[in-house]
Amino acid sequence: MVPLSFAGHDFLALPEAALFWPAQGALLVADLHFEKASWYARFGQFLPPHDSAATLDMIEALVARTGARAIWSLGDSFHDADGAARLDPRARARLQALTERLDWLWITGNHDVGVAQMPGGRRAVEAEVDGVWLRHEADPADPRPEISGHFHPKLRLSLRGRHVSRRCFVGSPTKLILPALGALTGGLDAGHGEIQKAVGPGAMALIPVSNRLLRFPLT
């Protein structure tokens, strides 16, 4: 875990694409996209069917590692409106155990806006915690500090003739976008115009590596 300061608060960035807020005891994650594989299977495109279990493995490991008391999921937690209903019994039981044990907040995203009932926890379109707004998609018109997801940012580099792609955070003075945690999620280049428009000037790609935070200016 690597220290990351944002909006006057101290966070810890995790290489596994999550953010821990020690003062709140909260683990922030984004774009879990549970049941993405089963959604594609309905249309004849078969992906490895264990994406929800793999994502839950990661969440359980991160909770154990950080000692988190809360999980705040910043939208697109399910890949579609029927995703929660398609969870197999074992995955559903694991998820419900987490939502019963932790203060679980589901921020609504564009993919899961139609989910009728989440497996426990509480739902909100957005939330404010100690002066920081939690949303699914960044609002460029809002100058207040904000943490969001939605874009699945990745930094793509060419190193010694090799193309390297890493999930990354994207930060500016008032915006912080989390990478996608979901097992089958893709990614949008961190330098893409839509991301830069969302975060405004001074944006940087942030990659936690070992005990330091690598910073790459985005132009």
Summary of the structure (lengths in Angstrom):
residues: 219
radius of gyration: 16.6
end to end distance: 27.0
largest distance: 49.3
contacts: 750
relative contact order: 0.18
helix: 21%
strand: 34%
